[in-house]
């Protein structure tokens, strides 16, 4: 039975009640305890820095050459906080309500309320660290809106919010490195979790510079390794992003939840060719002033500025007049796909829609638009050689954020005691769809404000436990399993690269389990991915040896993606409803909106690994709503 450990009391009092009754570790004992943190993005860096500040001994791991290269830098548009600076009706409860509704009522009330409650503290923390948030003329912090809300609660640093917040967390991390409380291991990849007597006690890593396999022991392990959207190959994620840390933990007993909830961002640059390996994200903040449209006439070959106003379909404004161009991401992405599939797509591959700033420039002036978005316009010009001040941008939906991840309780602990998952590595706060600017918020809140309470609560019970070292037999067995798998990849000696299998998997998932799904497409995808997985272990070709070898790294990550892809389809197949980013075409309203089934599917799916060729076992965590009504999610 899954125990979410939600505290007693009224919703607004739960977090305070938890903090008031949590177990503590005194400063002298903290020096005796070790914690491993995998990942140095906002969640990982903030957690490692906070635990180091408290006096614990922390080991921080990342596969990049610097913690600053973590993918948090790519989040451009902003970070949400319920400070109500605009006096436009915002509050903690309204932010909680917006987030629950945006996630289509598929997340826990207690977790989401805590996210909104802690949001105000994050802004104060970031300002104290020197994060250069945009300010009004009088010096007050500025706000803008993001999709899915009707207030301005998004704090931003031009189009570099993620980068600036990460630099704040990085300097906090480096301060603890200087104090000898945190030791960083760059260019190290986690390849397995070590579990002893049911508890997480360490990890096995590979030094990506020397190829050496290493053992690392600790009293607790934190996974803050990000999301798995790169499973689609073409996505907004960096090429190195992967699922291996959480998937290896899953195979050791940590349940995976909501894995089919994949967000497609509506504001990305469209694919321009068959040999492309990544898609570029344009900030959602552009939708504040940009108007999205396509030609009313299908297969219209005219240039955008030659198409008169009356022949343009501002389809978001037409379909969702209340929210217009700020409709949530899942709805905006599906609406774009519907117009593209109807033959109204634009661009060389007819796979895009227009994002037009002409009205905003006319009303506000070009300088005002430059002040808000100049770096994004420069980036667009650099990539496309098009001046977006003079003609519309081309945008298209692309795989972006994963709401699913490791199942965690209120304390952010997985089903393996001592193993915690933070940020996008867990499923906790976003339900079936994430509202824009809640990603940076969740990662920061998890690391700065939640983990420093919940991890010591666990460690307090470990004070009298036997100290585990890397000489334990479980470490030897895990190391041997890792070496065996790496050698297996090298021994296959087929003729197809890891990239070939990754691209093929991405296409299968996009077609079968992408922006929309059907029973037939999911069943077909499962059969195809299983066949692809079988082919992978027969025809993979790895050049080089076990030392410095990026192809060997890719092979391990693709092997995990193949297993994950099957579970994604099985998760989507099991949920016979449409909710948020999970859109089953069989379950929709007459006007094409998602048709949720609260009677049968108001739960969080938690999947237990049973073996490579065995079916996962589904566990259900019922969702109880006492403070919001389960209403039809309408943005019209």
Buried (B, 14 or more C-beta within 10 A) or exposed (E): EBEBBBBEEEBEEBBEEBBEEBEEBEEEBBEBBBBBBBBBBBBBBBBBBBBBBBBBBBBBBBBBEEBBBBBBBBBBBBBBBBBBBBEEEBBBBBBBBBBBBBBBBBBBBBBBBBBBBBBBBBBEBBBEBEBBBBEEEEEEBBBBBBBBBBBBBBBBBBBBBBBBBBBBBBBBBBBBBEEEBBBBBBBBBBBBBBBBEEBBBBBBBBBBEEBEBBBBBBBBBBBBBBBBBBBBBBBBBBEBBBBBBBBBBBBBBBBBBBBBBBBBBBBBBBBBEEEEEBBBBBBBBBBBBBBBBBBEEEEBEEEBEEBEEEEBBBBBBEBBEEBBBBBBBBBBBBBBBBBBEEEBBBBEBEBBBBBBBBEBBEEBEEEEBBEBBBBBBEBBBEEBEBEBBEBBBBBBBBBBBBBBBBBBBBBBBBBBBBBBBBBBBBBBBBBBBBBBBBBBBBBBBBBBBBBBBBBBBBBBEBEEEEEBEBEBEBBEEBBEBBBEBBEEBBEBEEEBBBBBBBBBBBBBBBEBBBBBBBEEBBBBBBBBBBEBBEBBEEBBBBEEEBEBBEBBBBBBBBBBBBBBBBBBBBBBBBBEBBBBBBBBEEBBEEEEBBBBBBEEBBBBBBBBBEEEEEEBEBBEBEBEEEBBEEEEBEBE
